[in-house]
Amino acid sequence: DANGALGTIQPVSDVDAGAEDELQTIHKSMTAAEIKGQLQTHGVKSCGNKNELAKRLHTLKRLQSMTKEELKQDLREQGLKVSGKKAELVERLIHAEAIEKKADRSLFFVDM
């Protein structure tokens, strides 16, 4: 159900063409230092290459454009706390996404 997934955090490779265009605009119109500055302003991780930084900024902007209720729905779906100001909800989702990506990467490095 497309409406049920509204606002669900997705890797950039899974987003629609419009979102991909937005990502390319960020990448082309800003230097890595400018992207880092914007991420730091919002307390978001600001290390990595320009592609990673642009994806992170794109995610931040997408989450900031969501309503508080949409953010809460995403948090509920992930079993996370839903109280707080909108900025706190955005930060919580960004943090949850970072942990999820780190866990996904660690699956490839399991010692046998």
Summary of the structure (lengths in Angstrom):
residues: 112
radius of gyration: 14.6
end to end distance: 38.8
largest distance: 45.0
contacts: 271
relative contact order: 0.12
helix: 68%
strand: 0%
